Amino acid sequence: MTGPALLTAAILLAGCGGTAPPGSNETTGGTTRPAFLARVDSVCARAVTRHAGDPFPVTDFDPEHPDPSQLPAVGDYLLGYGGVPATTKALHALRPPPGQAAA
C-alpha cells in the first residue's frame, strides 16, 4: 500500500477493526465485546465499500512533505469523502460493553 493509500485508509478507518482478546466475552449489560466489535466492523465495511472505487489522485504524494502543487487535487479528493463525519458519528454512537470504554 502506498503512502496516499495509507493516509486514506487511516482517515476512513480510524477507530475501525480489531478483535476481541481471548477471555473477553463478558456479557455485562447485554453486550459482549465480540458483538460490539462486529458492529464497529460493519460500520467500517460500509465506509470502505462506499469509497473502494475512488483511487487517490496523486501517486507520489508525501503527506509529511506535500508538494503545494498537488494540494488542490488532494483537497478535492478528500472533499469527496463527506461520509467520513457520518462514519465517525456512527462509530461514536455505538456503545461499548460496560468496562470496555476508552478512558
Helices and strands as residue ranges (DSSP letters): H 3-13, G 28-30, H 33-51, G 68-70, H 71-79, H 83-93
